[in-house]
Amino acid sequence: MSTPAEIKACCAASYGNDAVALVLGESYHPGGLTLTRRLAELLRLRGGQCVADIAAGPGATARLLAADHGVTVDGVDLGQSTVEAARAATAEAGLAAKVRFHLGDGEHIPLPDNACDAVVCECAFCTFPDKPAAAAEFARILRPGGRVGITDVTVAEGGLPDELTTLAAWVACIADARPLGEYAAILERAGLTTVHTEAHDEAIGRMIEEIEARLRLLRMTASDRLVRAGVDVEAVLRYTALAKQAVADGLIGYALLIAEKPGR
C-alpha cells in the first residue's frame, strides 16, 4: 500500500508527463469543457468574482472560466511542471491578468480565508488521500454564500474489483472514488451543504472510448511519440477494458455536485 505522500507525488508526476496530454488531449476529465460549462452555470458565476480551480492541471478550465464569465481564477496544482505549462499557455492566450497559477496541495490550499466566490474541482477530489481535509480547505477559502462545484468519478456501494484499486488506478481517478452520497457527507461535515447533483455516467464511458481510439490511432501513425512518452499501449488498453466493463456493470459512474457555504 502506498503512503498518501507517495500517491500525491505519483499523481503530480503522472499528470505533468507528456504522455498524459498525448493520451487525454486538452481536457483531463470526463465531459470535457462541455461539462465544465455546465458546472459554471450551476455555480452562477458573474463578472468580477474570484474562483479557485483546485488541481487545475494544464489550466484549460481556468482559462475558459475567465474568458467566458469575466472572473479571475486562482489555479492550484501539485505539479511544478504542470503549473509552469499552465502559466505559459495562459500568457499565450492573453489571460495572464485574469488567471494565476500556484504550486500547492488541495489539502493545504495556498489561498487566504474567505478569498473566493466559488471553488471548482474536476475529477480530482477522489484522488485526495485526505478528503475531509480538502473539503475543509474548500470551506475555508470560500466566502459565505459561496459555492463549490465538483465533477468526479463515483463508485457503487460495493466497491471495485481489486484490479481497479492499485496505485495506477488511483492516478487514473478510480481507486479511491466514493459513492456520490459519501462525497456529499464529507462536504457536509466541512460545513458545505449539497444543493444539487447530476449523474453524467455517459461521460466517463465516452472518455474511455476516446482514449482507446486515440491510442490505436497513435499506434498506427505516431508509434515513436508513444515510445518517447513512455506509453505502454497494451497495458493501458488492458486497463481501459477493465474500467469499461466496470462502467457497464454499474460499478463506476461520474457525477456533478454543487455545495454551498451558508452565511450570506
C-alpha positions as CSV (number, residue, x, y, z in Angstrom):
1,M,0.0,0.0,0.0
2,S,1.4,3.4,-1.0
3,T,1.5,6.3,1.5
4,P,-0.5,9.5,1.0
5,A,2.7,11.3,0.1
6,E,3.7,8.7,-2.5
7,I,0.2,8.8,-4.0
8,K,0.3,12.6,-4.3
9,A,3.8,12.6,-5.8
10,C,2.8,9.9,-8.3
11,C,-0.3,11.8,-9.3
12,A,1.6,15.1,-9.7
13,A,4.4,13.4,-11.8
14,S,2.0,11.4,-13.9
15,Y,-0.3,14.4,-14.8
16,G,2.8,16.5,-15.6
17,N,4.0,13.9,-18.1
18,D,3.7,14.5,-21.8
19,A,2.2,11.0,-22.1
20,V,-1.0,12.3,-20.3
21,A,-1.5,15.1,-22.8
22,L,-0.9,12.7,-25.6
23,V,-3.5,10.2,-24.4
24,L,-6.1,12.5,-22.9
25,G,-5.9,15.6,-25.1
26,E,-6.6,19.1,-23.8
27,S,-9.2,18.3,-21.1
28,Y,-8.2,15.9,-18.4
29,H,-11.6,14.9,-17.2
30,P,-14.8,13.2,-18.5
31,G,-17.3,15.5,-20.1
32,G,-14.5,17.9,-21.2
33,L,-15.2,21.6,-21.4
34,T,-18.9,21.0,-22.1
35,L,-19.3,19.7,-18.6
36,T,-17.2,22.5,-17.3
37,R,-19.6,25.0,-18.8
38,R,-22.5,23.2,-17.1
39,L,-20.6,23.4,-13.8
40,A,-20.0,27.1,-14.3
41,E,-23.7,27.6,-15.0
42,L,-24.7,26.0,-11.7
43,L,-22.1,27.9,-9.8
44,R,-23.9,31.1,-11.0
45,L,-20.6,32.8,-11.9
46,R,-20.7,36.6,-12.6
47,G,-18.1,39.0,-13.8
48,G,-15.7,40.3,-11.2
49,Q,-16.0,37.2,-9.0
50,C,-13.0,35.2,-7.8
51,V,-12.8,31.4,-8.4
52,A,-10.3,28.8,-7.2
53,D,-9.6,25.9,-9.5
54,I,-8.2,23.1,-7.4
55,A,-6.0,20.5,-9.1
56,A,-6.1,22.8,-12.1
57,G,-3.9,20.7,-14.4
58,P,-2.9,22.4,-17.6
59,G,-5.3,25.3,-17.0
60,A,-8.0,24.7,-19.6
61,T,-10.8,25.2,-17.1
62,A,-9.3,28.3,-15.5
63,R,-8.9,29.9,-18.9
64,L,-12.4,29.0,-20.0
65,L,-14.0,30.5,-16.9
66,A,-12.0,33.7,-17.2
67,A,-12.8,34.1,-20.8
68,D,-16.5,33.1,-20.7
69,H,-17.5,34.6,-17.4
70,G,-15.2,37.5,-16.7
71,V,-14.0,36.1,-13.4
72,T,-10.5,36.0,-12.0
73,V,-9.1,32.5,-11.3
74,D,-6.5,31.1,-9.0
75,G,-5.5,27.7,-10.2
76,V,-3.7,25.4,-7.8
77,D,-1.8,22.3,-8.7
78,L,0.7,20.0,-7.1
79,G,3.0,19.5,-10.1
80,Q,5.7,22.1,-10.7
81,S,6.0,21.4,-14.5
82,T,2.2,21.4,-14.8
83,V,2.0,24.9,-13.1
84,E,4.7,26.2,-15.4
85,A,3.0,24.8,-18.5
86,A,-0.4,26.3,-17.4
87,R,1.2,29.7,-16.9
88,A,2.9,29.6,-20.3
89,A,-0.4,28.6,-22.1
90,T,-2.3,31.3,-20.2
91,A,0.2,34.0,-21.1
92,E,0.0,32.9,-24.7
93,A,-3.8,33.2,-24.6
94,G,-3.5,36.7,-23.3
95,L,-5.2,35.9,-20.0
96,A,-2.3,36.3,-17.5
97,A,-4.1,39.3,-15.9
98,K,-7.1,37.2,-15.1
99,V,-5.7,33.8,-14.3
100,R,-2.9,32.9,-11.9
101,F,-1.4,29.5,-11.0
102,H,0.0,28.4,-7.7
103,L,2.0,25.4,-6.7
104,G,0.0,23.8,-3.9
105,D,-1.8,20.9,-2.4
106,G,-5.6,20.5,-2.4
107,E,-5.4,19.5,1.3
108,H,-3.4,22.7,2.1
109,I,-4.6,25.3,-0.4
110,P,-2.2,28.4,-0.6
111,L,-5.0,30.9,-0.6
112,P,-6.4,33.1,2.3
113,D,-9.6,32.6,4.2
114,N,-12.8,33.8,2.6
115,A,-10.9,34.6,-0.6
116,C,-13.2,33.0,-3.3
117,D,-16.8,33.2,-4.5
118,A,-16.5,29.7,-6.0
119,V,-14.3,26.6,-5.9
120,V,-14.0,24.2,-8.8
121,C,-12.5,20.7,-8.5
122,E,-12.8,18.5,-11.6
123,C,-12.0,14.7,-11.4
124,A,-9.5,15.3,-8.6
125,F,-11.4,15.2,-5.2
126,C,-11.4,11.4,-5.5
127,T,-7.6,11.3,-5.7
128,F,-7.0,13.3,-2.5
129,P,-5.9,10.8,0.2
130,D,-7.4,13.1,3.0
131,K,-10.7,14.1,1.5
132,P,-12.1,15.7,4.7
133,A,-9.0,17.9,4.9
134,A,-9.6,19.0,1.3
135,A,-13.3,19.7,1.9
136,A,-12.4,21.8,5.0
137,E,-10.0,23.8,2.8
138,F,-12.7,24.4,0.3
139,A,-14.9,25.7,3.0
140,R,-12.1,27.9,4.5
141,I,-11.3,29.7,1.3
142,L,-15.0,30.2,0.3
143,R,-16.8,33.4,1.2
144,P,-20.2,33.0,3.0
145,G,-22.7,32.1,0.3
146,G,-20.0,30.8,-2.0
147,R,-20.4,27.5,-3.9
148,V,-18.1,24.6,-4.6
149,G,-18.6,22.7,-7.8
150,I,-17.2,19.1,-8.1
151,T,-17.3,16.7,-11.0
152,D,-15.9,13.3,-10.2
153,V,-15.8,9.5,-10.5
154,T,-18.3,7.7,-8.3
155,V,-18.4,4.0,-7.4
156,A,-21.2,1.7,-6.3
157,E,-21.6,0.9,-2.6
158,G,-20.0,-2.5,-3.0
159,G,-16.7,-1.0,-4.2
160,L,-14.4,-2.0,-7.0
161,P,-12.6,-5.2,-8.2
162,D,-9.1,-5.5,-6.8
163,E,-7.6,-4.8,-10.3
164,L,-9.0,-1.2,-10.0
165,T,-7.7,-0.4,-6.6
166,T,-3.9,-0.2,-7.4
167,L,-1.7,2.9,-7.4
168,A,-2.2,3.2,-11.2
169,A,-5.9,3.2,-10.6
170,W,-5.5,5.9,-8.0
171,V,-3.7,8.0,-10.6
172,A,-6.5,7.3,-13.1
173,C,-9.0,8.7,-10.6
174,I,-10.7,5.4,-9.8
175,A,-9.1,3.6,-6.8
176,D,-10.4,5.9,-4.0
177,A,-13.5,7.1,-5.7
178,R,-16.6,7.0,-3.4
179,P,-20.4,6.8,-3.8
180,L,-21.9,10.2,-4.5
181,G,-23.7,10.3,-1.1
182,E,-20.3,9.8,0.6
183,Y,-18.9,12.9,-1.2
184,A,-21.9,14.9,0.0
185,A,-21.4,13.7,3.5
186,I,-17.7,14.6,3.6
187,L,-18.6,18.1,2.3
188,E,-21.5,18.4,4.9
189,R,-19.1,17.7,7.7
190,A,-16.9,20.5,6.5
191,G,-19.9,22.9,6.6
192,L,-20.9,22.7,2.9
193,T,-24.4,21.8,2.1
194,T,-25.1,20.0,-1.1
195,V,-27.8,21.8,-3.1
196,H,-27.7,20.0,-6.5
197,T,-26.3,16.8,-8.0
198,E,-26.4,15.3,-11.5
199,A,-25.4,12.0,-13.0
200,H,-23.1,12.0,-16.0
201,D,-22.2,8.4,-16.2
202,E,-22.1,8.5,-20.0
203,A,-19.2,11.0,-19.8
204,I,-16.8,8.5,-18.3
205,G,-17.7,5.8,-20.7
206,R,-17.2,8.1,-23.6
207,M,-13.9,9.3,-22.3
208,I,-12.6,5.7,-22.1
209,E,-13.7,5.0,-25.7
210,E,-11.9,8.2,-26.8
211,I,-8.7,7.2,-25.0
212,E,-8.8,3.8,-26.7
213,A,-9.4,5.3,-30.1
214,R,-6.7,7.9,-29.7
215,L,-4.2,5.2,-28.6
216,R,-5.0,2.9,-31.5
217,L,-4.6,5.8,-34.0
218,L,-1.3,6.9,-32.4
219,R,-0.1,3.4,-32.5
220,M,-0.7,3.3,-36.3
221,T,0.5,6.9,-37.1
222,A,2.9,8.0,-34.4
223,S,4.2,5.0,-32.5
224,D,7.6,6.8,-32.0
225,R,5.8,9.5,-30.0
226,L,4.3,6.9,-27.7
227,V,7.6,5.2,-27.2
228,R,9.3,8.6,-26.3
229,A,6.5,9.4,-23.9
230,G,6.8,6.0,-22.2
231,V,3.3,4.9,-23.1
232,D,2.7,1.1,-22.9
233,V,-0.2,0.9,-25.2
234,E,-1.2,-2.7,-24.5
235,A,-1.0,-2.1,-20.7
236,V,-3.2,1.0,-21.0
237,L,-5.7,-0.9,-23.2
238,R,-5.9,-3.7,-20.7
239,Y,-6.7,-1.2,-18.0
240,T,-9.3,0.7,-20.0
241,A,-11.0,-2.6,-20.8
242,L,-11.4,-3.3,-17.1
243,A,-12.7,0.2,-16.5
244,K,-15.1,0.0,-19.4
245,Q,-16.5,-3.3,-18.0
246,A,-16.9,-1.7,-14.6
247,V,-18.8,1.2,-16.1
248,A,-21.1,-1.3,-18.0
249,D,-21.6,-3.2,-14.7
250,G,-22.7,0.0,-13.0
251,L,-19.7,-0.1,-10.6
252,I,-18.2,3.2,-11.9
253,G,-20.1,6.4,-12.8
254,Y,-19.5,10.1,-13.0
255,A,-21.4,12.9,-11.2
256,L,-21.6,16.6,-10.8
257,L,-22.2,18.1,-7.3
258,I,-22.8,21.7,-6.1
259,A,-22.5,22.5,-2.4
260,E,-22.9,25.9,-0.7
261,K,-21.3,27.6,2.3
262,P,-24.0,29.1,4.4
263,G,-23.9,32.6,5.8
264,R,-24.9,35.2,3.2
